[in-house]
């Protein structure tokens, strides 16, 4: 095709998205965009706006008093503590699982991928009940831990285990497609030049997966702080000891302490929005680096 032909034809679509969008009539594109915006505003933004409005319905002093309550402060501290324990563990496990799946060929890889997706398909309540059956007083291992003075269920260890289970897939699932895309060529080249395995990972693999890794960590952290079902089953709902922010919100709401419940709920929503904002920033950085 000559330069004159290209000039006459005008700008050409540069991607599959452009090609598909170029064939759609403008009215259809406008309708779909409007419906998407309306759906997002009605079902996503409106509930958050209601939570924020209810949190400050009785004024800022009531809002800050609800957050500074000893039970609320204990719930906030416990939520952050569980996240600080769970996220590093699942980050290490996610990297190991992603490396295993993307770098090695072995029998049972499909089974491993299925196991990674298991927390997505199993109800969190069911997973919590499983931990009760295993570590409870009458469970398979409950008496063994009890004889050694270790309480798992209705204590922080059980809550950590339940949160580990439900947040397990996030890091691995973000890393696997990225590692498969990059392949093993660069690692093999570094190893052939005399680099150790650890140095190869730090200088070659980690820079390639850093954005996907950070995205998986953020998603894992958001789920760890917002988990309700599994943690509710194993926590015992002990005020000031085993209540996380979601559990404390439920208790306050059931007690008709609406202002305090929405104050804590707004804090949890704010943490979720911060996480979403950081994830969007990472995705923007990734897309910008690919251009």
N, C-alpha and C positions, 0 to 999 in steps of 0.2 A: 504493500500500500504506500503510495507516494505521500510526500508532505502536504501537497495540495489537497489530496483526498481527505487526510486527517483533519486539515484545517476546515474543510467544508463540513465534515461530519460533526465537528464541534467536540466538546469535552466527552471523553469516554468513561463509562463506569470503571472504577478501580477495584471493586471487590464483588463477591457474590451478593452481599447485602445491597450494594448499589444496583446490580443487575436486576435483582428481584424488585426492589423499590421502583426502578425506572419503568417497569411494566404495569404497576398499579396506578389506577386513576387517583387524582388528587383528593377527590371527595372521600374515597375509601381510606386513604392514609389519614385524613383529618378526623374521620369518624373513629378509627381505631385508636389514634392518639388521644382523642377526647375521652373515649370510654376508659382507656387505661388510667388517665389522670383522675377521672371521676371515681373510679374504683379505688385507686390509691388514697384519694382524699377521704372517701366515705368509710373505708374499712381499715385504713392504716393510720392516717394522720388524725382523723376525728377522735378515735379512742385515746390517743396520746394527749390531744388537746383537752379532752374531758378529764383525764387523770391530773394534768397540770392545774386545771381550773379548780377541781375539787380539793387538791392539795393546799391551795392558797385561799380556799373559800372563806375560812375564818381568820385570815390574816397571817402575815409572816411570823408573828410571835408564836402562834399555835403550831405553825409548820416547824419552826426550829425547836420548839419544846418537844414535839413528837420525835424528832430525830435525835435529840439529846437525852431522851429517856434511857435509863440503864438497860432495859431489856432490848430496846431498839439498837442501842450502841453495841450490845453484845451480839445481836444478830448480824449487824454490819461487819463486826470484827470476825465473826465465825465464817461468814460468806467469803470475805477476802482471804482468810487463812486457808480455807478449803481450796480456793482457786490457786493460791500460791503453792499448794502441795500438788494439786492435780495437774496443772498445766505443764510444769517441767517434766513430770513423769510421762505424761502422754506425748510430749514433744519428743523425748528420747525414744519412746516406743514407736511413735509414728515414723520417725526417721529410719529406725531399724526395719520396720515393716515395709516401708516404701523402698528402701535399698534392696531388701530381699526380693520383693516382687519385681522390681524393674531391672535388676542387675543379674539375677540368677534364673535359670530354667530348671525346674524340678517338678516331680510328680506331687500333686496336691496344691499347686499354686491357685487353682480355681477354688479349692476348699478354703484356703487362707483368705482369699478375697471375700468369700461368702461370710466367713467369720468376722472379718472387719466390718461388714455391713450389718451384722446381727443386731447391734444396739439401735440401728435405725428402724428395724422391723419389729423388735420386741417392745411391748409397752413398758415404760419406766416403772409402773406399779408392779408389773410382773417381775422385773429384774430386782426390785427392792424385796419382794417376797422371797425370791430365790436366795438372797443374802440372809434373810431371816431364817430360812430353812437350813442354811449351812452354818451360820455363826450364832444363831439364837441359843437360848438356854437349853432347849431340847433338840438342837440341830446336830448335824454330823460332827462339827468341830467345836461346838459351843462349850461343851464340858471340858475339853482340853484347854481352851483359853481361860475358862473360868477357874480351873485348878491353878493356873499360873497368875491369877489376879488381873487378867486382861479382859476388859469389857469391849466387845465389838459393836453389838447391836444396842441401840439407844445410847450411843456414844459417838464421839467424833470419828474414830476409826471406821465404823460402819458407814458413816456419811461420806467419808473419803472414798471408800471402796465403791459405793453406789455411784458416786459422781465420776470416778475413774471409768466405770463401765459405760455410762451413757455418753461420755465425751471421747471415748477411745478412737472413733474413726476419723475425727475431723482433720487432724494433722496429716495422717497417712493418706487420706483421700485427696487432700490438696497437693501432696508431693508426688504421688504415683504418676499422674499424667505428665508432670513436668520432667521428672527423671526419665521417663520413657521417651519423651521427646528429645532430650539431650543425648541419650544413649550413653555408651561407655568409652567412646573414642578418646575424649580428653583425659579421663582417668587413666586409661591404658598408656597414653603417651607420657603422662607424669610419672607413672610407675616405671616405665622403661627408661626414664631419665634418672632414676635412682631415688625418687621421692618416696618417703614412707607412706603407709596407708593413711595415717592421721594427717600428715601434711598434705596429701592429695585431697583428702576430704575438706580440709580447711581452706586450701588455696584454689581448688578447682570446683569441687562439688558444691560447697556452701555458697559461693558467689552466684552460681547458676540457679540455685533453688531458694535464694534468700527471700524473694517476694512471696513465693508460694508458702514458704515456711512461716513467715510472719502472718500471712492471711489465715493459715490453719491455726496458729496460736491464738489469734484474735477470736476466731469462731469457737475454739475450745474454751477460751476464757469466758466468752459470753454465755455459753451453755452451762458452764460450771457455776456461774453466779446466779443464773436464772432457773436452774433445775428445781423441780418441785416434786414430781411423782415418786421417783425412787428414793429421794432423800426423806420425803414425808413418811414413807413406810418404815425406814430404819432409824429415824431420829428419836421417836418417843415424844416429841413436842415439849421438851422441858424448857421452860422459860429461863432465859439467861444462860443456858448451857448448850442446848442442841437445836435451837431455832435459827435458821438462816433467814435472810430477808423475805423470800417468798412465803415461808412458813409463818413468820411473824405477821405479815400482811394478812394472811388467812385468819389468824387468831384475832387480830384487831377488828377485822371486818365482821367476823362472827359475833364479836362482843359489841357491835354497833358503834365502835370507836372509829367512825368514818374518816374524820380528819387525819388521825394518825395513820390509818391504813393507807390512805391515798398519799400521804407524805412519804412513807416508805416506798410505796409503789412508784411514785414519781422519781425517787432516787434510783430505783432499779431501772426504770425506763431511761433515765439520763445515762446510766452506765451502758445500756444497750445502744443508745444513739451514738455515744462516743466510740464504742466499738465499731458500729456500722460506718461512722465517719472515717475512722482510721482504715478500715478495710477498703472503702471507696477510694481513699487517697492512695493506698497501695496499688489498687487496680489501675488508677490513672497513671501512676508512675510506671507500671509495667507496660501499659499500652503506649505511653510516651517513649519508652526506651526501645520499643519494637519498631517505631516509625523511622 
